[in-house]
Amino acid sequence: MDSNERKKLFAVLVQEILAQCGNVKVKLAKQLGISGGSLTHWLQGKIDPGGLGIKTFAAIADVKGVSVDELADYLGFFEPKFDKSLEKFRQLLQELLENNSQDELAQKTGISQGSISKWLDPERQFDLENISAMRIAAIAKQKKWSIERLLNYLDLKQKKQFVPCDLKAEAADLSLSEQVELLAWLSGIIDRKIKESENISPLIKKQTTGDIKSERNICIVLEKDDIKIVSEYLSSLGHYTQLQLKNITIATPSSLPESLSFFDVLLFDLNNQQSPCIPLIESLQFDGDVVAIVDRSLPEDIQDRLKEKVTEVIVKPVPWSELKQKAYFM
């Protein structure tokens, strides 16, 4: 991975961390011990993380919730794939030579004995991707593997994009409720794969899957349909609480279900004193918990009125990391 690739990858990583901090740059900069200007440069993809001081690098890993080694590996510091692939390739050749001499293997595969000898030399470096398709096919045949299996074994299969472009285009045309359903479906797949994986860091697995998932059903009521706000709520709640996306419903005051008996928690997002959520909360008949997340500009008298009606009023920016301690989410 070259410097430009690291810069881009690092910018994406910092944006993810910023989202975890409620998109409050000052808060993240303080946690990392850097200036706001430095954070801006990071987000703009101007900084190669390889040049950061180790103290700052360790702070990033800590905020992200991974080890320093895991972060370095993610950012391509080790470039382990090339060496590991060569090691696997040489090991495979040694297995084929257990019952064959190099000459015999050369005759069976149509590969020169000189090439086989060169490949086996641990002091020699070469690019596996430059080996011809016919040679790869011949080796796979001797191993009694499919070519596909050999490519996967040697990590030579080209990785698909995280979200294919056609899926991105189609997702943009979905309604808000359909987009939320898509997010829940993807979250379920990711959650299942992490649980099944043996190679993922135990720390990341614990943070992502949690020990016990909450079965609480929650309805998030927004003033209007806004996929950006929805994504922030879903990603932050998924990261910091044990709530499951399949148990989260998104609504607006006009689309709130007639019966609320299905829900354990109603969470309202209020941005100003004209919010349609305020009269709705004040007239609400609901047996579960009601949480109001309000903008700090909301007058104190309105906040006090809401406190009489709801379980809790939370002033933005939302302290996401503290929500896991809330009884109404457990």
C-alpha positions as semicolon CSV with decimal commas, in nm:
position;residue;x (nm);y (nm);z (nm)
1;M;0,000;0,000;0,000
2;D;0,150;0,336;-0,102
3;S;0,126;0,666;0,084
4;N;-0,174;0,798;-0,111
5;E;-0,371;0,480;-0,045
6;R;-0,290;0,501;0,327
7;K;-0,402;0,865;0,336
8;K;-0,739;0,778;0,183
9;L;-0,789;0,477;0,409
10;F;-0,689;0,682;0,713
11;A;-0,935;0,960;0,624
12;V;-1,218;0,705;0,610
13;L;-1,109;0,558;0,944
14;V;-1,101;0,902;1,111
15;Q;-1,446;0,982;0,972
16;E;-1,578;0,661;1,131
17;I;-1,422;0,753;1,467
18;L;-1,567;1,103;1,440
19;A;-1,915;0,955;1,388
20;Q;-1,867;0,754;1,707
21;C;-1,802;1,085;1,887
22;G;-2,128;1,232;1,764
23;N;-1,948;1,418;1,481
24;V;-1,809;1,666;1,735
25;K;-1,458;1,751;1,611
26;V;-1,353;1,934;1,928
27;K;-1,437;1,629;2,138
28;L;-1,241;1,389;1,917
29;A;-0,942;1,623;1,889
30;K;-0,929;1,646;2,269
31;Q;-0,942;1,266;2,305
32;L;-0,656;1,228;2,058
33;G;-0,452;1,516;2,203
34;I;-0,431;1,702;1,872
35;S;-0,546;2,039;1,738
36;G;-0,867;2,089;1,545
37;G;-0,660;2,191;1,241
38;S;-0,470;1,860;1,248
39;L;-0,796;1,667;1,264
40;T;-0,926;1,860;0,963
41;H;-0,614;1,763;0,765
42;W;-0,666;1,400;0,860
43;L;-1,027;1,409;0,739
44;Q;-0,915;1,570;0,412
45;G;-0,678;1,282;0,341
46;K;-0,366;1,500;0,365
47;I;-0,183;1,296;0,630
48;D;-0,003;0,963;0,592
49;P;-0,065;0,784;0,927
50;G;0,275;0,620;0,892
51;G;0,435;0,952;0,986
52;L;0,235;1,006;1,305
53;G;0,404;0,991;1,646
54;I;0,353;0,659;1,822
55;K;0,170;0,828;2,113
56;T;-0,086;0,978;1,873
57;F;-0,109;0,651;1,682
58;A;-0,177;0,462;2,005
59;A;-0,446;0,717;2,099
60;I;-0,622;0,654;1,766
61;A;-0,616;0,280;1,829
62;D;-0,754;0,334;2,178
63;V;-1,043;0,552;2,058
64;K;-1,118;0,305;1,779
65;G;-1,114;0,021;2,032
66;V;-0,845;-0,192;1,866
67;S;-0,484;-0,276;1,943
68;V;-0,195;-0,077;1,795
69;D;-0,091;-0,384;1,596
70;E;-0,442;-0,428;1,455
71;L;-0,451;-0,064;1,350
72;A;-0,107;-0,088;1,187
73;D;-0,212;-0,403;1,004
74;Y;-0,534;-0,235;0,886
75;L;-0,338;0,062;0,749
76;G;-0,099;-0,165;0,559
77;F;0,215;-0,108;0,766
78;F;0,312;-0,475;0,762
79;E;0,211;-0,564;0,406
80;P;0,183;-0,928;0,519
81;K;-0,005;-1,065;0,218
82;F;0,293;-1,090;-0,020
83;D;0,521;-1,280;0,220
84;K;0,244;-1,507;0,347
85;S;0,135;-1,593;-0,007
86;L;0,490;-1,686;-0,106
87;E;0,527;-1,894;0,208
88;K;0,205;-2,079;0,127
89;F;0,316;-2,131;-0,233
90;R;0,652;-2,276;-0,128
91;Q;0,484;-2,500;0,128
92;L;0,246;-2,630;-0,139
93;L;0,539;-2,708;-0,371
94;Q;0,717;-2,892;-0,089
95;E;0,405;-3,105;-0,039
96;L;0,404;-3,194;-0,409
97;L;0,774;-3,287;-0,385
98;E;0,714;-3,536;-0,104
99;N;0,640;-3,804;-0,365
100;N;0,823;-3,649;-0,662
101;S;1,166;-3,518;-0,745
102;Q;1,190;-3,170;-0,894
103;D;1,253;-3,332;-1,233
104;E;0,943;-3,550;-1,203
105;L;0,728;-3,260;-1,094
106;A;0,861;-3,055;-1,385
107;Q;0,762;-3,329;-1,632
108;K;0,413;-3,369;-1,482
109;T;0,337;-2,997;-1,479
110;G;0,524;-2,883;-1,788
111;I;0,709;-2,631;-1,574
112;S;1,088;-2,619;-1,603
113;Q;1,293;-2,761;-1,318
114;G;1,477;-2,427;-1,305
115;S;1,154;-2,238;-1,234
116;I;1,056;-2,483;-0,959
117;S;1,400;-2,450;-0,802
118;K;1,378;-2,069;-0,817
119;W;1,033;-2,069;-0,656
120;L;1,158;-2,286;-0,371
121;D;1,458;-2,061;-0,293
122;P;1,364;-1,872;0,031
123;E;1,611;-1,597;-0,057
124;R;1,432;-1,515;-0,382
125;Q;1,136;-1,282;-0,407
126;F;0,893;-1,288;-0,698
127;D;0,540;-1,181;-0,771
128;L;0,294;-1,470;-0,768
129;E;0,054;-1,267;-0,979
130;N;0,298;-1,289;-1,271
131;I;0,291;-1,670;-1,282
132;S;0,108;-1,775;-1,597
133;A;-0,245;-1,914;-1,586
134;M;-0,129;-2,243;-1,742
135;R;0,130;-2,295;-1,471
136;I;-0,123;-2,219;-1,196
137;A;-0,366;-2,463;-1,360
138;A;-0,096;-2,734;-1,375
139;I;-0,007;-2,690;-1,007
140;A;-0,375;-2,701;-0,909
141;K;-0,418;-3,022;-1,108
142;Q;-0,125;-3,189;-0,929
143;K;-0,272;-3,083;-0,596
144;K;-0,612;-3,214;-0,712
145;W;-0,762;-2,875;-0,642
146;S;-0,971;-2,645;-0,857
147;I;-0,796;-2,335;-0,986
148;E;-1,043;-2,129;-0,782
149;R;-0,940;-2,306;-0,462
150;L;-0,571;-2,251;-0,534
151;L;-0,623;-1,880;-0,600
152;N;-0,814;-1,843;-0,275
153;Y;-0,545;-2,036;-0,086
154;L;-0,277;-1,803;-0,222
155;D;-0,486;-1,489;-0,163
156;L;-0,476;-1,411;-0,533
157;K;-0,849;-1,357;-0,578
158;Q;-0,936;-0,994;-0,639
159;K;-1,148;-0,864;-0,354
160;K;-1,488;-0,718;-0,439
161;Q;-1,570;-0,366;-0,334
162;F;-1,726;-0,341;0,012
163;V;-2,046;-0,203;-0,145
164;P;-2,070;-0,268;-0,521
165;C;-2,147;0,041;-0,728
166;D;-2,471;-0,103;-0,862
167;L;-2,591;-0,167;-0,506
168;K;-2,504;0,191;-0,410
169;A;-2,705;0,323;-0,702
170;E;-3,003;0,103;-0,628
171;A;-2,993;0,183;-0,253
172;A;-3,011;0,556;-0,331
173;D;-3,348;0,501;-0,499
174;L;-3,500;0,315;-0,204
175;S;-3,742;0,476;0,037
176;L;-3,620;0,561;0,387
177;S;-3,793;0,257;0,540
178;E;-3,644;0,031;0,271
179;Q;-3,297;0,175;0,333
180;V;-3,334;0,107;0,705
181;E;-3,443;-0,249;0,624
182;L;-3,133;-0,289;0,403
183;L;-2,908;-0,162;0,685
184;A;-3,066;-0,410;0,927
185;W;-3,014;-0,695;0,680
186;L;-2,647;-0,604;0,625
187;S;-2,594;-0,567;0,999
188;G;-2,732;-0,918;1,054
189;I;-2,493;-1,064;0,797
190;I;-2,193;-0,882;0,947
191;D;-2,291;-0,982;1,300
192;R;-2,321;-1,349;1,200
193;K;-1,989;-1,353;1,013
194;I;-1,804;-1,192;1,303
195;K;-1,945;-1,451;1,543
196;E;-1,835;-1,732;1,310
197;S;-1,489;-1,592;1,242
198;E;-1,192;-1,746;1,421
199;N;-0,939;-1,492;1,294
200;I;-1,094;-1,164;1,406
201;S;-0,955;-0,994;1,714
202;P;-1,142;-1,100;2,032
203;L;-1,156;-0,732;2,129
204;I;-1,327;-0,631;1,804
205;K;-1,558;-0,933;1,819
206;K;-1,667;-0,847;2,171
207;Q;-1,726;-0,482;2,081
208;T;-1,918;-0,565;1,765
209;T;-2,131;-0,858;1,869
210;G;-2,152;-0,803;2,243
211;D;-2,210;-1,082;2,493
212;I;-2,590;-1,060;2,502
213;K;-2,808;-0,877;2,250
214;S;-3,096;-0,672;2,380
215;E;-3,444;-0,772;2,265
216;R;-3,588;-0,427;2,338
217;N;-3,800;-0,286;2,055
218;I;-3,739;0,082;1,994
219;C;-3,903;0,340;1,770
220;I;-3,694;0,642;1,672
221;V;-3,918;0,936;1,584
222;L;-3,754;1,201;1,363
223;E;-3,898;1,537;1,267
224;K;-3,862;1,439;0,900
225;D;-3,720;1,160;0,686
226;D;-3,342;1,205;0,673
227;I;-3,120;0,907;0,588
228;K;-2,809;1,085;0,724
229;I;-2,966;1,120;1,070
230;V;-3,101;0,766;1,050
231;S;-2,754;0,630;0,967
232;E;-2,600;0,816;1,260
233;Y;-2,856;0,676;1,503
234;L;-2,832;0,321;1,372
235;S;-2,451;0,310;1,356
236;S;-2,408;0,474;1,698
237;L;-2,674;0,266;1,875
238;G;-2,538;-0,048;1,712
239;H;-2,184;0,033;1,824
240;Y;-2,250;0,149;2,178
241;T;-2,556;-0,049;2,290
242;Q;-2,675;-0,407;2,259
243;L;-2,979;-0,304;2,055
244;Q;-3,037;-0,500;1,736
245;L;-3,116;-0,318;1,413
246;K;-3,398;-0,559;1,338
247;N;-3,572;-0,431;1,652
248;I;-3,545;-0,064;1,557
249;T;-3,823;0,118;1,372
250;I;-3,788;0,462;1,215
251;A;-4,089;0,696;1,200
252;T;-4,193;1,059;1,179
253;P;-4,482;1,219;1,374
254;S;-4,707;1,169;1,071
255;S;-4,606;0,805;1,017
256;L;-4,602;0,688;1,379
257;P;-4,793;0,357;1,409
258;E;-5,141;0,385;1,560
259;S;-5,063;0,119;1,818
260;L;-4,743;0,164;2,018
261;S;-4,787;-0,149;2,230
262;F;-4,518;-0,330;2,027
263;F;-4,245;-0,089;2,144
264;D;-4,053;-0,078;2,471
265;V;-3,888;0,259;2,402
266;L;-3,980;0,569;2,202
267;L;-3,686;0,794;2,118
268;F;-3,765;1,143;1,985
269;D;-3,516;1,366;1,802
270;L;-3,595;1,739;1,851
271;N;-3,406;2,022;1,685
272;N;-3,602;2,336;1,781
273;Q;-3,903;2,464;1,972
274;Q;-4,123;2,433;1,661
275;S;-4,059;2,059;1,647
276;P;-4,379;1,859;1,577
277;C;-4,246;1,605;1,826
278;I;-4,308;1,836;2,126
279;P;-4,691;1,839;2,118
280;L;-4,683;1,469;2,031
281;I;-4,481;1,388;2,343
282;E;-4,703;1,606;2,562
283;S;-5,018;1,427;2,445
284;L;-4,865;1,080;2,432
285;Q;-5,027;0,780;2,599
286;F;-4,748;0,521;2,626
287;D;-4,658;0,267;2,894
288;G;-4,291;0,225;2,802
289;D;-3,987;0,453;2,826
290;V;-3,977;0,780;2,633
291;V;-3,644;0,948;2,561
292;A;-3,612;1,298;2,413
293;I;-3,284;1,387;2,244
294;V;-3,289;1,765;2,205
295;D;-3,075;2,039;2,056
296;R;-2,902;2,251;2,319
297;S;-3,077;2,558;2,174
298;L;-3,415;2,429;2,297
299;P;-3,535;2,672;2,570
300;E;-3,501;2,545;2,926
301;D;-3,871;2,588;3,001
302;I;-3,957;2,352;2,717
303;Q;-3,692;2,107;2,836
304;D;-3,844;2,121;3,185
305;R;-4,191;2,052;3,045
306;L;-4,057;1,754;2,856
307;K;-3,885;1,617;3,166
308;E;-4,226;1,583;3,328
309;K;-4,342;1,363;3,042
310;V;-4,039;1,153;2,949
311;T;-3,798;0,907;3,109
312;E;-3,498;1,123;3,022
313;V;-3,401;1,432;2,823
314;I;-3,059;1,407;2,658
315;V;-2,899;1,725;2,522
316;K;-2,695;1,699;2,202
317;P;-2,421;1,612;2,127
318;V;-2,536;1,268;2,232
319;P;-2,295;1,093;2,474
320;W;-2,329;0,767;2,279
321;S;-2,079;0,573;2,490
322;E;-2,287;0,638;2,803
323;L;-2,608;0,500;2,655
324;K;-2,502;0,140;2,713
325;Q;-2,556;0,202;3,084
326;K;-2,917;0,314;3,036
327;A;-3,167;0,069;3,180
328;Y;-3,420;0,139;2,906
329;F;-3,185;-0,001;2,642
330;M;-3,103;-0,324;2,828
